[in-house]
Amino acid sequence: MPSIFDPGVEAAVRDRAARLTPDVPARWGRMHAAQMLCHLVDALRLPLGETSSPPKPTPFRFFPLRWIFVYLLPWPKGKVPTMPVFQQTQPGRWDEDRRSWEAALTRFAAHGRKPNPEWSAHPAFGPLRNWEWGRLVFLHIDHHFRQFGV
């Protein structure tokens, strides 16, 4: 299963990001491309402890259900509202937003490749193991890049 901590997967994700443009229309959802990049920055900052969010009680906090979500279920398209913690960064200039995303991805991937990294808990999923963060972040980025056709 792909993980953002795999250098080849990370490189492929960065190649896909290079094809993203600010004017590409979304295939679903309400975000435009710049909002999506800022949303991904916020999603990377939270596990690194750069931002925080109170826990949200969901059944996905329990490992078996979380595993089913991460490994088996398709991600819903435009049906799950985005939590406010993942909408803090507002778009600015496209080039700056792209650099912010690239820098956040670099910090996240480097942290996950350390021996025994510590992570902040996910608001909906709770504390996650390193491999879960690697898989979940890849799926999240992949979901949104598919949303914009890259």
Secondary structure, 3 states (H helix, E strand, C coil): CCCCCCHHHHHHHHHHHHCCCCCCCCCCCCCCHHHHHHHHHHHHHCCCCCCCCCCCCCHHHCHHHHHHHHHCCCCCCCCCCCCHHHHCCCCCCHHHHHHHHHHHHHHHHHHHCCCCCCCCCECCCECCCHHHHHHHHHHHHHHHHHHCCC
